Amino acid sequence: MADTIALEVTRYCPERDAEPSFQTFEAPLRKDWVVLDALNYIKDKVDGSLSFRWSCRMGICGSCGMMVNGEPKLTCATFLSNYAPGPIRVQPLQYFPVVRDLVIEMTDFLNKLKAVKPWIVRREEKPLSAGEYLQTPEQMDAYKQYSMCINCMLCYAACPVYGLEKHFKGPAVLALAQRYNKDSRDQGAGERTDLLSQEDGIWDCTFVGECTKVCPKNVDPAGAIQQYKLTATIEWFQSLLMPWGAK
Amino acid sequence: MPKRSNEPLLWSLFSAGGVVAAFLIPVHLFLFGVAFPLGWLPDPGYQRLLALVRHPLTRIYLFVLCSLPLFHWAHRFRYTLYDGLQIKHLNELIFTFCYGGAMAGTAAAGYLLWTIR
């Protein structure tokens, strides 16, 4: 095995550059190194101006998502040796505006996330003295998979519909809405319906399925959206047949 | 209240059509395309099939078999044109062509099945 590997990294400073370009760096090709280790090596030893987000280095924080050879990946879980002899092309997550180099602008995602109320909504909170909200293992299984989402946005960079329709709520937001809809302690499904049932809620999704494929935490956003399409369709027919019924 | 979408109706036709197309059409293709011509199963013959088609339940079945997959096609093709060719600005035209086509096909199937004697 060669002892170094080349990384072609996107460099872009919107205030200065007309368009992004690539800069090639050599990094040690160590068996236990991931792409993020190579980026940190470059930042520490070669060019301190290289910008990228990272934090936990262990697939929990969801900060270090980037395009690695055109695929959305958590760079902390993507080994250099899998790409030997290289070069490895590292780009910011696609379909997002770029702040600088590999750092993307995520305000759009955060606004959409907040809009679906990703928290437990109660009509009335129990007083603390009444104790916990109990849940059986089966009730927990109904949503647990979706709760594994770490908001890394790889599914957005994988979703061709999000690439075309900027208003689309997108995979993670819809999966997280389902995470709370399916939670036996939650009573907010009705409040989320209007938002989810719109064109740019679930209906923009054409079930490409790439979101589920790239998810590093094995969440199935595509499945969540299809499930919700069925729920929304049943509600639609109910409100058509029984317009007097409460929403 | 934000405007609710009419997609549920179109999507339910799409899903139902997908189920029909995936589960029932292969049976017909197998029977009439392979098993009868190759003699794996005895050929029922034209007269017996015609008698079968004259039964109202068979007509309803064939009507569903023709109509729902057309709506499946319409929905799929509409989104293929939207996203594949990226011509969503021609929405009205595409919409009319796709679902109009499915409705025309449904009407033709209905007419033929109604008038068969």
Contacts between the chains, C-beta under 8 A, distances in Angstrom:
chain1	res1	chain2	res2	distance
A	160	B	83	6.7
A	161	B	83	6.7
A	164	B	83	6.0
A	164	B	86	6.7
A	194	B	1	6.2
A	194	B	2	5.2
A	194	B	4	7.4
A	195	B	2	7.4
A	197	B	4	5.7
A	197	B	5	6.2
A	197	B	8	7.8
A	198	B	2	5.9
A	198	B	3	7.4
A	198	B	4	7.4
A	198	B	5	5.9
A	199	B	5	5.0
A	199	B	7	6.8
A	203	B	5	5.3
A	203	B	7	4.1
A	203	B	11	7.3
A	206	B	79	4.9
A	206	B	83	6.4
A	229	B	8	7.9
A	229	B	11	6.0
A	232	B	8	5.8
A	233	B	8	4.1
A	233	B	11	6.0
A	233	B	12	5.0
A	235	B	8	7.8
A	236	B	4	7.2
A	236	B	8	3.5
A	236	B	9	7.0
A	237	B	8	7.1
A	237	B	12	7.6
